[in-house]
Amino acid sequence: MISIDNKNYILDRYYNEHTKPTIIAKELNVNPSYITKVVKSDSRYFQEKEYRTNIGKENRKIAKREWIRKKRQNEADKELYEFVKQQHIEASKELSYTTEISDLAYRKWNPSAYHRNSKGNLVIDRKLKVGSDVPKSINMNIKIPTQKYKKKYCYSI
């Protein structure tokens, strides 16, 4: 049989500290049903039961709000991921085009790298270190017709 001190301890833990009967039972090494029997015999039981019911309702509301917030956040994250993934695919397509730039267009894009030699051709500055795909010299003595039916010519750049 349990002593009066233990009974007061059970009532104090249950009503004042709002501890669950299973936890109190583990502390005293007794069956949880015995703790419930002791608690039910007290006059404060129905008030405590209503208090715990209200606390449970509030906790469920909070948990539901949190669950909804996380679900919405996950959906927003998925949409953002899909958007970024689509942008990556489009950028990959754009960057994978293999278009070659003409020598003259490269010179127009980078005019400070070239100077004219005695023959009038454009030659890259020897101080620059460039890759093998960069034109070292550009022939500027190519005749380009100015009009379709006349024999007049002009020289580019």
Phi and psi restraints in degrees (value plus and minus 20) as a CYANA .aco file:
   2 ILE   PHI    -107.8   -67.8
   2 ILE   PSI     125.8   165.8
   3 SER   PHI    -103.5   -63.5
   3 SER   PSI     149.8   189.8
   4 ILE   PHI     -86.3   -46.3
   4 ILE   PSI     -53.8   -13.8
   5 ASP   PHI     -83.4   -43.4
   5 ASP   PSI     -62.4   -22.4
   6 ASN   PHI     -86.6   -46.6
   6 ASN   PSI     -56.4   -16.4
   7 LYS   PHI     -84.2   -44.2
   7 LYS   PSI     -64.1   -24.1
   8 ASN   PHI     -84.6   -44.6
   8 ASN   PSI     -56.9   -16.9
   9 TYR   PHI     -83.7   -43.7
   9 TYR   PSI     -63.9   -23.9
  10 ILE   PHI     -81.9   -41.9
  10 ILE   PSI     -68.3   -28.3
  11 LEU   PHI     -83.8   -43.8
  11 LEU   PSI     -60.3   -20.3
  12 ASP   PHI     -83.8   -43.8
  12 ASP   PSI     -67.8   -27.8
  13 ARG   PHI     -84.0   -44.0
  13 ARG   PSI     -59.1   -19.1
  14 TYR   PHI     -94.5   -54.5
  14 TYR   PSI     -67.3   -27.3
  15 TYR   PHI    -107.8   -67.8
  15 TYR   PSI     -57.3   -17.3
  16 ASN   PHI    -109.8   -69.8
  16 ASN   PSI     -61.4   -21.4
  17 GLU   PHI    -118.2   -78.2
  17 GLU   PSI     -26.1    13.9
  18 HIS   PHI      36.2    76.2
  18 HIS   PSI      22.8    62.8
  19 THR   PHI    -105.4   -65.4
  19 THR   PSI     126.4   166.4
  20 LYS   PHI     -92.9   -52.9
  20 LYS   PSI     128.8   168.8
  21 PRO   PHI     -80.1   -40.1
  21 PRO   PSI     -53.2   -13.2
  22 THR   PHI     -85.4   -45.4
  22 THR   PSI     -56.6   -16.6
  23 ILE   PHI     -89.8   -49.8
  23 ILE   PSI     -62.8   -22.8
  24 ILE   PHI     -82.7   -42.7
  24 ILE   PSI     -60.0   -20.0
  25 ALA   PHI     -83.5   -43.5
  25 ALA   PSI     -59.9   -19.9
  26 LYS   PHI     -85.2   -45.2
  26 LYS   PSI     -57.9   -17.9
  27 GLU   PHI     -85.0   -45.0
  27 GLU   PSI     -60.4   -20.4
  28 LEU   PHI    -113.7   -73.7
  28 LEU   PSI     -23.7    16.3
  29 ASN   PHI      39.3    79.3
  29 ASN   PSI      28.5    68.5
  30 VAL   PHI    -149.5  -109.5
  30 VAL   PSI     154.9   194.9
  31 ASN   PHI     -97.0   -57.0
  31 ASN   PSI     117.5   157.5
  32 PRO   PHI     -81.1   -41.1
  32 PRO   PSI     -48.4    -8.4
  33 SER   PHI     -85.6   -45.6
  33 SER   PSI     -50.9   -10.9
  34 TYR   PHI     -87.5   -47.5
  34 TYR   PSI     -59.9   -19.9
  35 ILE   PHI     -82.9   -42.9
  35 ILE   PSI     -62.6   -22.6
  36 THR   PHI     -83.8   -43.8
  36 THR   PSI     -59.1   -19.1
  37 LYS   PHI     -83.1   -43.1
  37 LYS   PSI     -62.2   -22.2
  38 VAL   PHI     -86.9   -46.9
  38 VAL   PSI     -61.3   -21.3
  39 VAL   PHI     -87.5   -47.5
  39 VAL   PSI     -61.2   -21.2
  40 LYS   PHI     -85.8   -45.8
  40 LYS   PSI     -43.3    -3.3
  41 SER   PHI     -95.5   -55.5
  41 SER   PSI     -32.1     7.9
  42 ASP   PHI    -106.5   -66.5
  42 ASP   PSI     131.5   171.5
  43 SER   PHI     -94.1   -54.1
  43 SER   PSI     -37.9     2.1
  44 ARG   PHI    -103.8   -63.8
  44 ARG   PSI     -19.5    20.5
  45 TYR   PHI     -79.6   -39.6
  45 TYR   PSI     -66.8   -26.8
  46 PHE   PHI     -88.1   -48.1
  46 PHE   PSI     -56.5   -16.5
  47 GLN   PHI     -85.2   -45.2
  47 GLN   PSI     -63.4   -23.4
  48 GLU   PHI     -85.0   -45.0
  48 GLU   PSI     -58.8   -18.8
  49 LYS   PHI     -83.1   -43.1
  49 LYS   PSI     -63.2   -23.2
  50 GLU   PHI     -86.1   -46.1
  50 GLU   PSI     -60.6   -20.6
  51 TYR   PHI     -80.4   -40.4
  51 TYR   PSI     -66.8   -26.8
  52 ARG   PHI     -87.2   -47.2
  52 ARG   PSI     -53.3   -13.3
  53 THR   PHI     -83.8   -43.8
  53 THR   PSI     -64.8   -24.8
  54 ASN   PHI     -84.6   -44.6
  54 ASN   PSI     -61.0   -21.0
  55 ILE   PHI     -82.6   -42.6
  55 ILE   PSI     -61.9   -21.9
  56 GLY   PHI     -82.0   -42.0
  56 GLY   PSI     -61.4   -21.4
  57 LYS   PHI     -82.6   -42.6
  57 LYS   PSI     -64.7   -24.7
  58 GLU   PHI     -83.0   -43.0
  58 GLU   PSI     -62.2   -22.2
  59 ASN   PHI     -84.0   -44.0
  59 ASN   PSI     -58.0   -18.0
  60 ARG   PHI     -87.2   -47.2
  60 ARG   PSI     -58.8   -18.8
  61 LYS   PHI     -81.6   -41.6
  61 LYS   PSI     -65.0   -25.0
  62 ILE   PHI     -83.6   -43.6
  62 ILE   PSI     -64.2   -24.2
  63 ALA   PHI     -84.1   -44.1
  63 ALA   PSI     -59.0   -19.0
  64 LYS   PHI     -86.6   -46.6
  64 LYS   PSI     -63.4   -23.4
  65 ARG   PHI     -79.5   -39.5
  65 ARG   PSI     -63.1   -23.1
  66 GLU   PHI     -85.0   -45.0
  66 GLU   PSI     -60.9   -20.9
  67 TRP   PHI     -82.8   -42.8
  67 TRP   PSI     -64.3   -24.3
  68 ILE   PHI     -83.9   -43.9
  68 ILE   PSI     -62.5   -22.5
  69 ARG   PHI     -81.7   -41.7
  69 ARG   PSI     -64.2   -24.2
  70 LYS   PHI     -86.3   -46.3
  70 LYS   PSI     -58.4   -18.4
  71 LYS   PHI     -83.9   -43.9
  71 LYS   PSI     -65.2   -25.2
  72 ARG   PHI     -83.1   -43.1
  72 ARG   PSI     -60.1   -20.1
  73 GLN   PHI     -83.8   -43.8
  73 GLN   PSI     -61.9   -21.9
  74 ASN   PHI     -83.1   -43.1
  74 ASN   PSI     -60.4   -20.4
  75 GLU   PHI     -84.7   -44.7
  75 GLU   PSI     -61.2   -21.2
  76 ALA   PHI     -85.3   -45.3
  76 ALA   PSI     -59.8   -19.8
  77 ASP   PHI     -83.8   -43.8
  77 ASP   PSI     -59.6   -19.6
  78 LYS   PHI     -84.9   -44.9
  78 LYS   PSI     -62.0   -22.0
  79 GLU   PHI     -83.6   -43.6
  79 GLU   PSI     -63.3   -23.3
  80 LEU   PHI     -83.6   -43.6
  80 LEU   PSI     -61.6   -21.6
  81 TYR   PHI     -81.4   -41.4
  81 TYR   PSI     -64.6   -24.6
  82 GLU   PHI     -83.7   -43.7
  82 GLU   PSI     -59.2   -19.2
  83 PHE   PHI     -83.0   -43.0
  83 PHE   PSI     -67.5   -27.5
  84 VAL   PHI     -84.6   -44.6
  84 VAL   PSI     -59.3   -19.3
  85 LYS   PHI     -82.3   -42.3
  85 LYS   PSI     -63.1   -23.1
  86 GLN   PHI     -84.4   -44.4
  86 GLN   PSI     -61.0   -21.0
  87 GLN   PHI     -82.4   -42.4
  87 GLN   PSI     -60.0   -20.0
  88 HIS   PHI     -83.0   -43.0
  88 HIS   PSI     -62.4   -22.4
  89 ILE   PHI     -82.7   -42.7
  89 ILE   PSI     -64.7   -24.7
  90 GLU   PHI     -84.7   -44.7
  90 GLU   PSI     -61.9   -21.9
  91 ALA   PHI     -85.2   -45.2
  91 ALA   PSI     -58.8   -18.8
  92 SER   PHI     -83.0   -43.0
  92 SER   PSI     -61.4   -21.4
  93 LYS   PHI     -83.2   -43.2
  93 LYS   PSI     -63.4   -23.4
  94 GLU   PHI     -84.7   -44.7
  94 GLU   PSI     -60.9   -20.9
  95 LEU   PHI     -98.2   -58.2
  95 LEU   PSI     -35.0     5.0
  96 SER   PHI    -108.3   -68.3
  96 SER   PSI     -23.6    16.4
  97 TYR   PHI     -86.5   -46.5
  97 TYR   PSI     116.0   156.0
  98 THR   PHI    -127.8   -87.8
  98 THR   PSI      64.7   104.7
  99 THR   PHI    -126.7   -86.7
  99 THR   PSI     119.8   159.8
 100 GLU   PHI    -121.9   -81.9
 100 GLU   PSI     119.9   159.9
 101 ILE   PHI    -114.8   -74.8
 101 ILE   PSI     120.3   160.3
 102 SER   PHI     -92.7   -52.7
 102 SER   PSI     141.7   181.7
 103 ASP   PHI     -81.7   -41.7
 103 ASP   PSI     -62.0   -22.0
 104 LEU   PHI     -87.1   -47.1
 104 LEU   PSI     -59.2   -19.2
 105 ALA   PHI     -85.8   -45.8
 105 ALA   PSI     -56.7   -16.7
 106 TYR   PHI     -84.8   -44.8
 106 TYR   PSI     -59.6   -19.6
 107 ARG   PHI     -85.4   -45.4
 107 ARG   PSI     -59.7   -19.7
 108 LYS   PHI     -85.9   -45.9
 108 LYS   PSI     -53.8   -13.8
 109 TRP   PHI     -94.2   -54.2
 109 TRP   PSI     -50.3   -10.3
 110 ASN   PHI    -154.0  -114.0
 110 ASN   PSI      48.1    88.1
 111 PRO   PHI     -89.9   -49.9
 111 PRO   PSI     -46.1    -6.1
 112 SER   PHI     -94.0   -54.0
 112 SER   PSI     -31.5     8.5
 113 ALA   PHI    -103.5   -63.5
 113 ALA   PSI     -33.7     6.3
 114 TYR   PHI    -137.9   -97.9
 114 TYR   PSI     131.1   171.1
 115 HIS   PHI    -159.9  -119.9
 115 HIS   PSI     141.0   181.0
 116 ARG   PHI    -106.2   -66.2
 116 ARG   PSI     120.8   160.8
 117 ASN   PHI    -115.9   -75.9
 117 ASN   PSI    -193.6  -153.6
 118 SER   PHI     -86.0   -46.0
 118 SER   PSI     -45.1    -5.1
 119 LYS   PHI    -106.6   -66.6
 119 LYS   PSI     -24.3    15.7
 120 GLY   PHI      72.2   112.2
 120 GLY   PSI     -17.7    22.3
 121 ASN   PHI    -104.9   -64.9
 121 ASN   PSI     136.9   176.9
 122 LEU   PHI    -110.4   -70.4
 122 LEU   PSI     111.3   151.3
 123 VAL   PHI    -146.7  -106.7
 123 VAL   PSI     119.6   159.6
 124 ILE   PHI     -92.5   -52.5
 124 ILE   PSI     125.4   165.4
 125 ASP   PHI     -83.4   -43.4
 125 ASP   PSI     112.0   152.0
 126 ARG   PHI     -90.1   -50.1
 126 ARG   PSI     -39.9     0.1
 127 LYS   PHI     -92.4   -52.4
 127 LYS   PSI     -41.4    -1.4
 128 LEU   PHI    -101.6   -61.6
 128 LEU   PSI     118.4   158.4
 129 LYS   PHI    -119.3   -79.3
 129 LYS   PSI      96.3   136.3
 130 VAL   PHI    -148.3  -108.3
 130 VAL   PSI     142.6   182.6
 131 GLY   PHI     -96.9   -56.9
 131 GLY   PSI     155.0   195.0
 132 SER   PHI     -93.4   -53.4
 132 SER   PSI     -38.6     1.4
 133 ASP   PHI    -106.3   -66.3
 133 ASP   PSI     -24.6    15.4
 134 VAL   PHI    -105.9   -65.9
 134 VAL   PSI     110.8   150.8
 135 PRO   PHI     -87.3   -47.3
 135 PRO   PSI     109.5   149.5
 136 LYS   PHI    -100.9   -60.9
 136 LYS   PSI     -52.5   -12.5
 137 SER   PHI    -165.0  -125.0
 137 SER   PSI     129.3   169.3
 138 ILE   PHI    -145.9  -105.9
 138 ILE   PSI     102.4   142.4
 139 ASN   PHI     -94.9   -54.9
 139 ASN   PSI      99.2   139.2
 140 MET   PHI    -123.2   -83.2
 140 MET   PSI     -12.9    27.1
 141 ASN   PHI    -117.8   -77.8
 141 ASN   PSI       6.0    46.0
 142 ILE   PHI    -106.0   -66.0
 142 ILE   PSI     108.1   148.1
 143 LYS   PHI    -102.1   -62.1
 143 LYS   PSI     109.1   149.1
 144 ILE   PHI    -137.1   -97.1
 144 ILE   PSI      99.3   139.3
 145 PRO   PHI     -85.2   -45.2
 145 PRO   PSI     115.7   155.7
 146 THR   PHI    -105.1   -65.1
 146 THR   PSI     -53.6   -13.6
 147 GLN   PHI    -150.6  -110.6
 147 GLN   PSI     138.9   178.9
 148 LYS   PHI     -87.3   -47.3
 148 LYS   PSI     -60.4   -20.4
 149 TYR   PHI    -129.8   -89.8
 149 TYR   PSI     -21.9    18.1
 150 LYS   PHI    -123.2   -83.2
 150 LYS   PSI     136.0   176.0
 151 LYS   PHI    -115.3   -75.3
 151 LYS   PSI       3.8    43.8
 152 LYS   PHI    -104.7   -64.7
 152 LYS   PSI     124.2   164.2
 153 TYR   PHI    -148.1  -108.1
 153 TYR   PSI     135.1   175.1
 154 CYS   PHI    -155.0  -115.0
 154 CYS   PSI     141.0   181.0
 155 TYR   PHI    -127.8   -87.8
 155 TYR   PSI     121.9   161.9
 156 SER   PHI     -95.7   -55.7
 156 SER   PSI     127.3   167.3
